[in-house]
Every structure is written in structure tokens, then in C-alpha cells.
Amino acid sequence: MNQIASPLRMPAEWEPHRATWIAWPHHEPDWPTKFEPIPWVYAEIARVLAQHENVEILCQCDETAASARSNLEAHAVQMDRVRLHVVPTDRVWLRDSAPTGVVDANGDVVLLNWAFNGWAKYDNWKLDAQVGPAMGKITNLPRVEPKRSDSNERVVLEGGGIETNGDGLLLVTEEWLLSDVQVRNPGFRRDHYDRAFAEWLGTRRTIWLGASCVGDDTHGHVDDVARFISRDTIVLAVERDPADENHALSMDNLRRLESASKDSAIGPLRLVQLPFPKPVMMLGERLPASYANFYIANGVVIVPTFNDPNDLVALRILSELFQGREVVGIHARDLVWGLGTLHCLSQQEPLGKRKLTSGR
């Protein structure tokens, strides 16, 4: 643990990164009968990202690292921008198991290491819980473990559940933190979370949406449905078909954001709607396929695509919004069988000592 200069602020994703962190896929049960193409998807992700920033890759063992290097080199990845680290993990969803990068009052990067418990659902998470200390050792950055205001216990949170504009606004869902399913912090109420977000992320207002999308095994992560793309612009996944299960959920979120936009302490906000792809099914299970699970890196935005007519619609909308950044589609129809895509598997490390930018 290290001394830091308060207050802390979570930068927006579009602010400069030193690197993107990912973990090389190894847990075959996450993609039953579909694992073989997944390393090649990761190689393509690394290829695109390495054109714009450093990529740090956690590997399960030396053998995994050798296999990863072979895949990356075969994919013509810019290897001088890539480092491989042997750090065992249970799964590869670093958005949730890795620390959240924040900056302190001096502009220095701090690793905010939430407690991780496998989304309060899975039993195999003990290795993932050690990702934060490993990243702290690799980067030599200060690492802090947020504690609850009502006890000395650590706060359990995942990065996929928090979405910020870098200027005091935060998006979360009630489904994730306030329901009685997959409870992260027993006894925590809305006001407890609001105070924790203010203390550790520098937020002044939390915007509470209702729920995420159908198929989300995290039970409510916001990064499948609503994302800031500038200080005052939110992209929201909206399902227009009343017969689709996502319709009522997304309409409720739209109403909440429209109401928040009228609050002088929050808005006005510009709301841009993204479509959903048609339901992506595997073995009778609907998967959490969403274009909102894009990832913003230096100079590029990578967007999951699903061999769906709405792929082009989503890419066009995002290309118009992210002027000055390349927008690249990454085939994710196999990837989403693991119940996550591009934002779920990545975690940015802020550059630090940079002033707040206006976004996009």
C-alpha cells in the first residue's frame, strides 16, 4: 500500500493511456466447444491496439506466453509495443479483476484495487483477486484498496459496472448494486455507494440506471448498455422491438437518462442511441451481445461486431461520434460466448500528469 495525494479522480476512457492490459485466453470452459478461435480474436485485438499504444498481456504460464507470442507474431502484431507477463488468472476479464486506474491531486496514476469475488457468482476467483498486486509490482505504481465506510472490509466492485465522464459524473445500474442477486457488499445502500464513488472516483453525481441487457451474467454491468463518449454525451443501447426482452429494459434506461439530463446538476446531456444486434444464441442461451461494449484507446475505438445488419449501423454511428479516432470492428460472435467482449476483457492504464480533455 502507498501514500497518495487526495482527492482522486477516475479519468474518462478517452483520456491518454500509457497502456491497455489484457490477459491471454486459457480457461476453455468459458468458451465450451468454441475455444479454438478465441486466441486469434485476441491477436487481432492486440494488433489493432498496438498500432496506437502499449499492450501489456498477462499469461497463465510460460507455455501460454510462448503460444501467445506465436499467435501475435503470426498476426503481424507490432511486438515492440507488447509485453508478456506470467501472471496466473482464473479468467481473462481484466475490466473486472484488474485495478481501476485513477489519478491523484498531483496527476500521478494510482491503482484502485477493489476486492474481487468472482462477481459474487463463481467459485474460481482467487487467482483473479491477485491481479492487482501483480500489476502494482510490474508497474511500480501506488496501489490502494478502498474500504467500506461502515467497516474495515474492502469494497467489492468491478470495473465493468462503473462508467465515468472524467468530470464528476458516473453511470451505474441498480440491478448490479441494489438488487438481492449476486450481492457484492451486503448492507450497502445507495447512499453508501454514492459516498464511496465520491471518495474514490471523484464523482459529484451518480446516475442510477435500471438494468443491463439480457444474458449479462454479472447481473447489471453498465458497460453493455450505456457509455460516455464525451463529458456531456452518452451512447445508450436501445432495443426498439417491443417483443424483445431488451426493449423494456432499454426504454427504462432511456427515460432515466432523459430525466437526468433535465437536472441542472447533471445535464444537459446529449443522448445517442445505438441499436442492439439480433439475439445471439448459443445452445439455447441468449448471450449479452451489445455494440456498447466498445473500448476506447489512444487514436482508436474497437467495436464488437456480430455478423448482423446492425453492425454497419453501429460502426457508422460511432465513427460519426469519434471524430479523429479510427473505429475498427472486431468479430465477436465467438468471443461473446464467454459472456463478455472488448470492454470486458480490457483495462486501461491512464498516462497520468495530463489535464482533463473534453472528450471524443
Beta strands, then each sheet from edge to edge (+ up, - down):
strand 1: 17-23
strand 2: 54-59
strand 3: 82-86
strand 4: 100-103
strand 5: 109-112
strand 6: 143-144
strand 7: 163-164
strand 8: 169-173
strand 9: 205-209
strand 10: 226-230
strand 11: 233-237
strand 12: 270-274
strand 13: 281-282
strand 14: 285-286
strand 15: 295-297
strand 16: 300-305
strand 17: 326-331
strand 18: 347-350
sheet 1: 3+ 2+ 1+ 18-
sheet 2: 4+ 5- 6-
sheet 3: 7+ 8- 9-
sheet 4: 10+ 11- 12-
sheet 5: 13+ 14-
sheet 6: 15+ 16- 17-
end
